[in-house]
Amino acid sequence: MARRATNREIEVKLRIGDTGQIIKDIRRLGARCDGRVFEQNTLYDTPDGDFRRSGRLLRLRVETPARSALVPAGKGSAVVTSKIPAPAAGGSRYKEKLERELAIEHREKWPAMLRSLGFRAGFSYEKYSTSFRLPGLHLDLDETPVGTFLELEGTPRAIDRAARSLGFAPGDYLRATYWDLFQADCRRRGRFPKNMRFRA
């Protein structure tokens, strides 16, 4: 297992209308593509929902290679991630969390292991994610059941520079989680939010 040190995650989401065009625009910036994967994400919490109420997160993510006509397949992996609110991030126009990740083996054993520690599986969501990299910036193009979003993660300066080059302004920045976006979509459709998955 490979554990990463605690990292201050600074990111925004941008809503994307034309997937093919944004891929061309990202490549025009000179970004390196790390490929596309299908993600299955499950959030875990205490029985009383303490993590959600306090803005914390515990997530199990499984990625499988998923090429498309536009991008090659990425590498499969499985990662357990924990996030907590970052100090003094309340007024920021960026979403900021303190994050720690653990790359895992034997992914099929982890749901039972987490249950044995007292955690319960909650919201699960699926997306296709294509990763790109620029110096000081990580870009994830996420195709989800509620739309396509580009996540920009890095320093505020790198985020602003890339967003501006792609034709976006700070007013376009979204700090919402995928749970927030899914809830909003369900409200618009008059549906009860359960799990965000692609229909078979």
N, C-alpha and C positions, 0 to 999 in steps of 0.2 A: 504494500500500500504506500502511496506517495502523498504526504501531507504538505500543504502549502501554508506559509506563514499568514497571519491575519493581514488582510489587505483592506484599505479604504476604497470601497467601490463607489465611483462617481459616474453616473450615467443619465441619459435621457432616452426617451423613445420618440420616434417620428412616425406619423401615419403615412403609409406609402400607397399610392394609387396604381402605379404601373411597375410591376416587378422587373420586367425586362429592361426598362429604361433606367431604373435605379442601379441595376447591376452594371450597365454600361457606364453610368456616371461614376460609380465607385471605382471601376477599373480605370477610368480616365484619370483619377487621382493617383494612380500608381499602386493601389492596394493589392496585396497578395491574398489570393483566395486559398483558404484551408479546407474547402469542400463543404458539402451539404450532408446533414444527418437528420434522422427522424428522432425527435425527443419524446420520451414518456416521463413525465414529472409527477411526483406525488409529494404533497406536503404532509408532514407529521406534526402532531401537537399533543399536549397533555389532554386528558379526558375533559378538563374544564376549559380548554381553549385559551390557556394562559399565553401561549406564544403569539397568537393572532392579536389578542387584546393589547399586548405590550410592544407590538411591532417587530417581533422576532420571527425567525423562519428556520425550519429544519426541512430540507428537501432531499429526496432521492431521485436522481436523474439517470436514465438509461438512454444512451445514444446508439443508433444503428446507422450504418452508411446508407445514403439515399441520394443518388445522383439524379439530375434532371437534364432536360435538353439544354439548359443554360450554364450549369456548373457541374464539376465532378463530385463524386462522393467523398465525404470526409471519413475519418476514422471512428470506429465504434469505441465506446467507453462507458463507464459508470462512475458517478461522482455523488458523494454526500456533501451537502453544503449547509453551513449555518450562517445566519446573518442576524445582526442586531443593529438598532439605530445608531448612527454616528453622532458623536457629541456636536452640539451647535450647528445642526444641519436643518433646523426647522424652517428658516426663512430662505433657504437656498432654492434657486430655480432648477437645480439638479437633484436627482434622487441619490442620497448618500447613505451607505450602510458599511458596517464593519463586517467583512466576509472571511470565512475560512472554508477551504475545500479539502476533501479527502478522496483521491482516486482509489477505487476499490476493485477487488476481485471477488469472484463468487457472488455476483449481484443477486442471484436468486435467493440467497440466504438472508439478505439484509432486511426485508420486510418483517420476517419473524424475529430477527435480532432486535429491531427497533420496538416491536410490540413487547418483547420480553423486558425491555427497559421502561415500559410504562407509556410509550407513545402510541398514538392511534393515527391511522391513515385518514387524511381528510381530503381536501380538494386535490384533484388530479387534472392535469391538462397536457395536451399534445401540441406539438408544433414541428414544422420543418425549419431547420436553422442552417443558414449558410454563413460561415465565418470569413471575415476579411481582416487584414491587419495593415496598419500604417504606423510609422514611427510614433510611439506614445499613444496609440489609439487602437482599440479593438472594436470592430463593427460586426454586428450580428443581424442578418436579415431574416426575420422570423415570419413565416407563413403560418397563421393560426386560423381556427374556425371563425374568429370574429374580425378578421382582416390581417393585413400585412403591415409589419412595423420594423423599423430599423433602429436597433439599439446602438448608441454610441457610448463607449466606456473609455475613460481616460482622464486626463487633466481637463479642467474647465476650458482652458485656452485651446487645447487640441479639439475638444468637442465643438466649441464655437467655430473654429476655423473650418473643420470638415463640414459642419452643418451649413455654414454660409456658402462653401464651395459647391454644395449639393442643391442650393437654392432654398434653404430653410432659414428662418429667423427664430430668435429666442421665444417668440410668441407661439411657435409650433411645438415647443418642447412639451412632452408628457412625462410626468413623474409617476404615473399610475402603474400598479402591478398588473399582471395578467388576470388576477382575480378581480381587481377593480374594473378592468375593461370588459371582462366577461359578465360581471354583475350588471354593468351599464347596458350591455347589449341585450341581456335577458329582460331588463326593465322595459326597454324599447319594444321588445317583441311580446311582452306580457307573459313571460315564461319564468318558472322557478329555477334559479341557478343551482345546478348540481356539479357536473364535471364538464370541462371544456375539451371535448374530443371530436375528432372527425367522424362523420357518419359512415358506416360501412357501405 
